[in-house]
């Protein structure tokens, strides 16, 4: 995926923000998003566990604030933002494969 549109970005962030909520994964309409997020977790566990994998885990799975994630990882806002954008793009590519975007 080249550059994400604002709509794609919004949908991806919404899916990430809902992914840990009770009963979210049980709905058939969420299956593609669930799978896309799982694939991103698997990918970053291998490819970049220290930065992007940690951002995914801390920010979205553990529901920590952005500032807390930056402090824990000892990174600047610009580093966080770049890695976060990459993370969203990766999830969006997987989600598009499953027809979510």
N, C-alpha and C positions, 0 to 999 in steps of 0.2 A: 504494500500500500504506500503510495507516494506520500502526500500530505493529507492528514485527516481533515475532514470538514468539521466545522463546529458541531454539527448534528451528530456525526460519528463519535466525536470526542465526548459529547454530552451523554450519549447512550452507553458508551463504554464505562464512563465514570459512574453512571447510575447503576449499571450492572455490578460493578465492583463494590459500590456502597451497599447494595442489597445482598450480595453473595453470602454473607455470614448470618443473615437473618433467619430465624426459625421458619421452617416450611418453604423457604424460597426455592430450594433445590427440588422439591417434590412436584412443582408445577411443570407440565410438559412444555409450556412455552419458554421455560428457562433452561431447558436442557442444553441448547447450543451455547448459551453464555457460560453455563457451568462447565461444559467441556472445554471451551476456549480458555477459561481461567485456569482449569487444571493443566492444560497443555502449556500455558505460560509458566505456571509454577514448575512443572517438570523441566521445561527448557532452561529457565533461569537457575534452577538447582544445579545444573551442570555448567551452563555458559557463564553465569555471573552471580554466584550465590552471595557475594559480599556486598553488592550494591543493589542491582535491580531486584534480585531475589529477596533481599532484606527489606527493600521498600514495599514490595508486594506483601510480604508477611506482616511487617510491622504496621503499615498504613491501613491495609484492607482486611487482613485476617485478624489482627489484634486490635484494630480500630484506634490506633494511636494518632495523635495530632501530627501534622506536618513538622512543626517545630521540634516536637519530641523525637521524631524519626531522624531529623537532621542532627540533633544533639547526640543521639545514640550512635549514629553512624559517623559522627564527626565530619560532616560535609557541609559545604556552603549551599546557599539557596540556588545558585546557578547550576551546581552539580546535581542537586536534588531535582531541579526542574528538567534538566536534560535527560536524566535517567528515568524520571517519571513519564516524560513524553515518549521515550523509547518503549517503556513498559506498556503504555496505553496503545501505542501503535502495534506492538506484538499481539496484544490481546485482540485488537480490532481485526488483524489479519486472520487470526484463528476464528473469530466470531463471524467474519464474512464467509469463511469456508463453510460454516454451519448455517448460513442464511440469516444471520442476525443483523447484519449490516448490508 
